[in-house]
Amino acid sequence: MSHGVKEITPQELLEKLEAKEELQVIDVREVDEWNAGHIKEAKLIPLGFLPHRIDELDKNIPIVMVCRSGARSHNATEYLSAQGYDVANMVGGMLAWPGEVEQ
């Protein structure tokens, strides 16, 4: 069920990053997907590792979760939301990302 998950469009995220807003962008894809291209400001935490690496996230800074199409990041957003984080899912994932991709 998708109730209660905040969403952000790729365009909105791009604008926030360009405006240098303080954000944590977390990419929950696998390493090979990340290596094929990712958002420059993002940090890679594959979905399966998220529970073990949750202490790397700052509760005081908004988080945006990213994956390929938005499905895995949706699950991650629900999970972090339940833990009390300020978190949004980037809808459409990297397939919809309009900005530059770093390799």
N, C-alpha and C positions, 0 to 999 in steps of 0.2 A: 504494500500500500504506500502511496506516495504522499500522504498527507504530512504537512509540517516540514517538508524539505524546501529550503530556500533555493531559488535558482537565479542564475546570472547568465546573460547571453555572452557568447564569445566577444561580440562587439563591445559590450559594457566592460568586460574584463580588460580588453585591449585599451579602452579609454582610461580606466583606472590606473593601469600600469604606465601609460604614457603620462598621466598626471602625477606619477610617482606617489600614489597613495600607498600607505603601509598595508601590505597584504602578504599572506603566505599562500603561494600557489603550489599545490601538491599534486603531482602526477602519479596515479596509481596503476599505470600500465607496467608491462614487463620490460626488462632491460633492453631487449632487442628492439621493442617498439620505440622506446625512449631514444635509443641510438639512431633510429631512422629519422628522428626529428622531434623537437620539443620546444615548448615556450621557454625563452631565454631565462626568465625570472623563476621558473618552476624548480621544484626539488622533487627528486624521484623517491617515492616510497611505494613499492609494489603492494597491491591490495592485501595480499597474504601476510605482509610484514607490518601492516599498519597497527594492529593491536600491540605488537612488540616495540614499536617505535613511536608510540603516541606521546611519549615524554619529550620528543623533539619538537612538538608543536606548542606554540604560545597561545594560551587561552585568551590573552588580551588583544590579540591581533586577528582580524577577520581572515578566514581561510577560504580559498576556492579550490574545489576538487576537480581534477581533469582526468579524462581517460580518452579512449579512441572515439567512442560514440556517445558517451554519457551514461551508460548503464552501470559499469563498475563504480564510477565516481558517485553515482546516485546512492549505491549501497554504502559507500564510504561516508557520504554526507549524512545519511541516516544514522550510521554508527557513531560518528563524531558528535552529531546533534544530541544524541542520547547521552553522551558523556559531558554535555554542557559547553561545547565549543560553538563559536559564532562561525558557521560554515555554510557555504552555498555550493551548489553543483553547477558546473558550466555545461549548459544544455548543448547537445549536438557534438560535444567532444572535439577532439583534434580534427575530425573530418570537417568541422565547420569553422575552424580557427582562421580568422582573416589576417592575422599578423604574421610577422616573420617567424620562421622556424629555424632553430639552431641545431646543428648536428655535432 
